Amino acid sequence: MIRVKQAIVVEGRYDRIRLASLVDAVVVETSGFRIFKDPDRVEMLRTLAKTTGLLVLTDSDAAGFKIRSYIKSCVREGEVLHAYIPDVLGKERRKQQPSKEGKLGVEGVSDEALLTALRRAGVLAGKTEAKSCQITKADFFEDGLTGAPGSAARRRALCARLGLPAHLSANSLLTVLCALLSREDYKQLVSELAE
């Protein structure tokens, strides 16, 4: 069992149960979209962000990104990290049908995918002081990832190459890339996309 200092925020109880088999951490549920009408829970997330830090781990579908975005807008102080699971098509065992987008959620992805997401967020490797990001929005523009015809498709291709969800906004992608890659690695990856 892996110890995680930050409180992990997930969408529902099956996600919480799934994580309990992998990590020793406080896991808080949003109860899906109920978080939008639950000021007490939002206040608890704010408190946790200031004390232990938060790690937001939602599904890679549109609903997961709405919840993630809401938390980001409500919790502005303290440490808030984001972990992203890859887009994996399929159906959870307990469900009769796949989700609306046909993707597996936190409860359905493999242990390896969850641990990779946690590692990429920086919670497994004894996080030290934050390093400054060497990749910029200007790089995105220069490399055709923003502000150009087909830039959204290029970002999706880059996400697919790194095993990240396709729904990442340009800003979220920049944050994740800064945590994962050096500037040189980023430039190499972008040049490979052009080929």
Protein Blocks (a to p, Z undefined) as FASTA:
>chain_A
ZZdfbacddfblmlmmmmmmmpgcddddeklmmlmmmmklmmmmmmmmmmnopaddddfb
fklmmmmmmmmmmmmgdjdddddddddedddfkbmbdcfkopacfklmcfklmmmmmmmn
opmnopadddddfbdfklmmmnopgopahklmmmmmmmmmnopafklcfklmmmmmmmmp
cfklmmmmmmmmmZZ
